[in-house]
Amino acid sequence: MLSEKLMWLKLSERVRDELIQCEYEGRNVKDYEAWADAVLAMPEGEEKEEMSKKLLLALESAPFTEENNLEEPDDYEEICRTLPEEAGVCMDFNREDYRDRLRGAWYGRAVGCLLGIPVESWHKERIQGFLEESGQWPLTAYMRSDVDERIRQKYGVGDIDPGHSYDRKNICWRNNVSAFPVDDDTNYTTCALRLVENRGIDFTCEDAAENWLMSFPALHACTAERAAMQNILNGVLPPKSGQYLNPYREWIGAQIRGDFFGYIHPGNPKAAAKMAWQDARVSHVKNGIYGEMYVAALLSLAGAWLPVSDWKDENMAGCLLCENALLQIPPKSRLAGDISRVISLYKAEASFESAIELIHGTYNEKIGFDWCYVNPNAMIVTACILWYAMDFSTGIAKAVESGFDTDCNGATVGSVLGMLGGYSAIDPKWLTGLDPVLNTSIHKYERLPLEEAVDRTLRLVVER
């Protein structure tokens, strides 16, 4: 069996996920289940991998069920044809306060990511149980691991082991960490900065793919991105690299890459979403692409929104933000439908907890596929913006407490709420004692001071 660091490389490991992916896409794959069982029962080796490849390719072209009425194109012009006229509307932004907004977004992303790292891959019940028993519930600060040994054993809390290589999940408890660590959620934001600095705003998906290969080691990519990089190195180029032998093509990976394109297009969500589309299709299709477009639009709109202190109806501001960002993705897509369900709950004055119950009732985070799937994570991000648009600290805490992909959701919520409220919205407790530098895997950007990231981003902002 491959080590954890070599996951997502063997084709036989992808078979079960491809079956689920096809079902979610609305394909009829029941006739393939016996074939999948037979392939997975084969002894390890080249023959098993070759048979897995044949099965994966067959599944990718499995027929859709007759009742499928989804409209989920990948082509940009076809996506645009599904959108309402309002999707092209732009807003003015205030250049004078925009640096503060960008500071809030960059720092907010780093803070939210760090908050969620220690419990990434933990389920909601495990997170809550640990926090309650260790006296850290509800979450109001970074989590600590220096708690009673009985609790540590019960919840499998890891820590620094000086005799082993760096493990970010075991070092990122507050009692161990003094800097923002290497993480894909901040790697990709930095990688996007590198892409636009080197290729400009008119970059292609081929440029984005080349930027990956020049920027970071392949094993620092996960799931869809790792499969796409493997494809590209084998000559399967974008956009086919996002589909081919890639059952992770609607997972969260693209969604965590969209922030920067919103940062440089304040008030122009359509332009931000188009850049996100170019980036996303290197590794994703359909709802995987839409997740990145939605987040880019959220950040674009948040950068032009009135400061939170000026909101006349604070209860609806987050709702308007999410509804307007949703205009950038196909309305008959599964992602749009799921996000709309969360918005409807908010409008009906339901509780935040009821939204989280809906998400957990629809998707099962104890299944690896659902845990990393884009839809439930986008729903959590949306819920945190709706209910806590004016409360940065509670928003990122709820993103982590809610389970699923905790560091990804904490980072995205932190970015959006930081952009909405500016740097001053971030309580100093989240930054005290931490070196204000992003440590990354990105070549020549390995230590990126956050203030420098803000200034370099500001120079790339597109004026309309």
MOURRA-V315714 format. One record per residue. N is the residue number from 1. OMEGA is omega in whole degrees, -180 to 180 (999 if undefined). D_FIRST is the distance of its C-alpha to the first C-alpha in Angstrom with 2 decimals. Layout:
((N;OMEGA;D_FIRST) (N;OMEGA;D_FIRST))
//
This chain:
((1;-180;0.00) (2;176;3.80) (3;-179;6.54) (4;-178;9.14) (5;-179;11.35) (6;177;9.54) (7;173;9.49) (8;177;11.93) (9;-179;11.55) (10;-179;9.97) (11;-180;12.84) (12;177;11.30) (13;-173;10.23) (14;-171;13.98) (15;-178;15.62) (16;180;16.36) (17;179;17.59) (18;177;19.72) (19;179;21.37) (20;-180;22.39) (21;-180;23.51) (22;178;25.68) (23;179;27.20) (24;178;28.12) (25;-179;29.68) (26;179;31.77) (27;178;30.33) (28;-175;30.59) (29;-178;27.17) (30;-179;27.79) (31;-179;28.19) (32;-173;24.66) (33;179;22.91) (34;177;23.09) (35;179;21.73) (36;179;18.71) (37;-178;18.16) (38;180;18.54) (39;-177;16.13) (40;178;13.29) (41;-179;14.20) (42;176;13.82) (43;-180;11.59) (44;178;8.82) (45;-175;10.98) (46;-179;13.85) (47;178;15.87) (48;-179;13.54) (49;179;13.34) (50;178;17.11) (51;177;17.89) (52;179;16.02) (53;179;18.23) (54;180;21.30) (55;-179;20.67) (56;180;20.17) (57;177;23.36) (58;-180;25.21) (59;-179;24.38) (60;-179;25.58) (61;178;28.93) (62;-177;29.24) (63;175;32.80) (64;176;33.93) (65;-176;35.60) (66;-176;39.37) (67;-179;39.89) (68;179;37.86) (69;179;40.40) (70;175;38.22) (71;-170;39.29) (72;-180;36.33) (73;174;36.99) (74;-178;35.03) (75;-174;38.05) (76;-180;40.07) (77;178;43.45) (78;175;42.33) (79;-178;40.98) (80;-180;44.38) (81;178;46.22) (82;-170;44.70) (83;176;45.85) (84;-179;49.23) (85;-178;51.86) (86;-179;51.41) (87;-179;47.98) (88;-177;49.88) (89;178;51.95) (90;177;51.77) (91;174;52.82) (92;173;54.51) (93;-176;52.87) (94;-179;54.56) (95;-175;53.93) (96;-178;55.54) (97;-172;53.03) (98;176;49.97) (99;178;48.75) (100;177;48.64) (101;179;46.67) (102;176;44.12) (103;179;43.91) (104;-178;43.19) (105;-179;40.44) (106;179;38.63) (107;-180;39.01) (108;178;38.27) (109;-180;34.95) (110;-179;33.96) (111;-178;35.18) (112;177;33.57) (113;-179;30.19) (114;180;30.42) (115;-175;31.58) (116;-174;28.51) (117;-173;25.73) (118;-177;25.45) (119;174;24.85) (120;-178;22.71) (121;172;20.35) (122;176;22.74) (123;-175;24.64) (124;-178;28.41) (125;179;29.24) (126;178;27.08) (127;-178;28.68) (128;-180;32.13) (129;179;31.68) (130;-178;30.67) (131;179;33.48) (132;-175;36.04) (133;180;35.35) (134;177;35.30) (135;-178;38.53) (136;180;37.15) (137;-7;37.79) (138;-174;38.91) (139;179;37.09) (140;-179;39.77) (141;176;38.12) (142;-179;34.84) (143;180;32.76) (144;178;32.84) (145;-179;30.49) (146;-179;33.28) (147;-178;34.00) (148;-176;34.43) (149;178;31.62) (150;179;31.57) (151;178;30.82) (152;-180;28.13) (153;-177;26.36) (154;-174;26.94) (155;177;25.45) (156;-178;22.66) (157;177;24.51) (158;180;22.96) (159;179;25.16) (160;171;25.54) (161;-175;24.17) (162;-178;26.13) (163;-178;23.85) (164;-179;20.84) (165;-178;20.56) (166;177;22.12) (167;-172;20.60) (168;-179;22.94) (169;-179;22.28) (170;-180;23.24) (171;-168;26.16) (172;166;27.77) (173;-172;29.69) (174;-180;33.36) (175;-180;34.03) (176;-167;31.55) (177;177;31.98) (178;-178;34.94) (179;176;33.88) (180;-169;32.18) (181;172;28.61) (182;179;26.43) (183;-178;25.14) (184;-179;24.54) (185;173;27.46) (186;173;29.86) (187;-173;28.19) (188;176;29.02) (189;177;32.58) (190;179;33.09) (191;178;31.54) (192;174;34.07) (193;179;36.83) (194;-179;35.86) (195;-176;35.79) (196;177;39.25) (197;-175;40.72) (198;-174;39.70) (199;180;40.04) (200;-175;42.47) (201;-180;42.59) (202;180;42.64) (203;177;39.15) (204;177;37.28) (205;175;33.72) (206;176;33.30) (207;180;34.60) (208;179;32.14) (209;178;29.21) (210;179;30.66) (211;176;31.15) (212;-174;27.45) (213;179;26.56) (214;-169;29.35) (215;-172;28.71) (216;-179;25.25) (217;-177;21.89) (218;-177;19.48) (219;171;16.82) (220;170;19.68) (221;-179;19.70) (222;171;17.67) (223;-174;17.21) (224;-179;20.26) (225;178;21.29) (226;178;18.06) (227;180;18.11) (228;178;21.81) (229;177;21.51) (230;178;19.10) (231;-176;21.75) (232;180;24.60) (233;176;23.30) (234;175;22.99) (235;176;26.57) (236;-168;26.25) (237;177;28.73) (238;2;29.89) (239;-179;30.63) (240;-180;28.53) (241;180;25.53) (242;-176;25.62) (243;-167;25.34) (244;177;23.48) (245;-173;19.96) (246;180;20.04) (247;-179;19.77) (248;-169;20.17) (249;173;23.66) (250;177;25.55) (251;-169;23.58) (252;-171;25.31) (253;-180;24.48) (254;-178;27.82) (255;-179;29.82) (256;-178;29.07) (257;-168;30.38) (258;-170;33.84) (259;-172;35.90) (260;-178;37.27) (261;171;38.80) (262;179;40.73) (263;-173;41.75) (264;177;43.60) (265;-179;45.17) (266;177;47.00) (267;-179;48.90) (268;-174;47.57) (269;180;44.62) (270;178;44.73) (271;178;44.35) (272;-179;41.50) (273;179;39.72) (274;176;40.24) (275;178;38.59) (276;177;35.65) (277;179;35.47) (278;-179;35.29) (279;-172;32.43) (280;-171;30.48) (281;170;30.45) (282;-171;28.29) (283;-172;25.28) (284;174;26.74) (285;170;29.13) (286;-173;31.65) (287;173;31.18) (288;175;28.62) (289;-176;31.49) (290;178;34.07) (291;178;32.33) (292;178;32.83) (293;-180;36.35) (294;-179;37.24) (295;177;36.21) (296;178;38.01) (297;177;41.06) (298;-178;40.90) (299;177;41.05) (300;-180;43.77) (301;-180;45.89) (302;-180;45.31) (303;-179;46.63) (304;-179;49.89) (305;174;50.36) (306;173;53.20) (307;-176;52.39) (308;-179;51.44) (309;-178;54.72) (310;-177;56.64) (311;179;55.02) (312;178;57.79) (313;-174;55.52) (314;-179;52.51) (315;-178;51.20) (316;-176;50.86) (317;179;49.87) (318;179;46.10) (319;178;46.58) (320;179;48.46) (321;-178;45.80) (322;180;43.00) (323;-180;45.23) (324;175;46.24) (325;-179;42.70) (326;179;41.79) (327;-176;44.45) (328;180;42.15) (329;-176;39.61) (330;-175;40.36) (331;179;42.08) (332;176;40.69) (333;177;37.04) (334;-179;34.75) (335;179;34.44) (336;179;38.23) (337;-179;38.65) (338;179;36.30) (339;179;37.87) (340;178;41.31) (341;178;40.65) (342;179;40.06) (343;179;43.20) (344;177;45.19) (345;-180;44.32) (346;-180;45.55) (347;178;48.73) (348;178;49.34) (349;174;49.32) (350;-179;46.35) (351;174;44.46) (352;-179;41.35) (353;179;39.69) (354;177;40.51) (355;179;38.71) (356;175;35.53) (357;177;35.94) (358;-178;36.28) (359;-180;33.06) (360;176;31.08) (361;-179;32.87) (362;-178;31.92) (363;-176;28.27) (364;-177;25.74) (365;178;23.94) (366;169;21.67) (367;-175;20.08) (368;-179;17.86) (369;-178;19.71) (370;-177;23.10) (371;-176;22.34) (372;-178;21.86) (373;-173;24.29) (374;-170;27.44) (375;-178;30.07) (376;180;29.75) (377;174;29.32) (378;178;32.37) (379;178;34.22) (380;177;33.60) (381;-180;34.79) (382;-180;37.81) (383;-179;38.66) (384;177;38.66) (385;-178;40.98) (386;-173;43.24) (387;-173;43.80) (388;-177;43.53) (389;-177;44.70) (390;-173;47.17) (391;-176;45.07) (392;-174;42.36) (393;180;41.23) (394;-179;41.00) (395;-179;39.38) (396;178;36.36) (397;179;36.14) (398;178;36.14) (399;-179;33.45) (400;180;31.13) (401;-174;32.41) (402;177;31.78) (403;-170;27.99) (404;-171;25.65) (405;-166;24.80) (406;-177;27.02) (407;177;27.07) (408;-177;27.49) (409;176;30.29) (410;-179;31.93) (411;-178;32.07) (412;178;33.56) (413;178;36.05) (414;179;37.01) (415;-178;37.64) (416;-178;39.82) (417;175;41.78) (418;177;42.23) (419;-180;43.64) (420;-173;45.89) (421;-176;47.32) (422;-176;47.06) (423;-177;46.14) (424;179;48.65) (425;-177;46.70) (426;178;43.99) (427;-179;45.00) (428;-179;45.12) (429;-178;43.01) (430;-176;39.87) (431;-177;40.71) (432;177;42.41) (433;179;40.80) (434;176;38.22) (435;-176;38.54) (436;-177;39.41) (437;173;36.98) (438;169;33.75) (439;-175;31.02) (440;173;28.97) (441;-170;26.63) (442;-176;29.32) (443;-179;30.85) (444;176;34.39) (445;-171;34.08) (446;174;31.91) (447;-174;34.57) (448;176;36.58) (449;-176;39.45) (450;178;39.80) (451;177;43.52) (452;178;42.86) (453;179;40.39) (454;-177;43.16) (455;-180;45.79) (456;176;43.74) (457;-179;42.91) (458;179;46.58) (459;-177;47.58) (460;-178;45.48) (461;-176;46.90) (462;177;48.38) (463;179;52.05) (464;999;53.42))
//
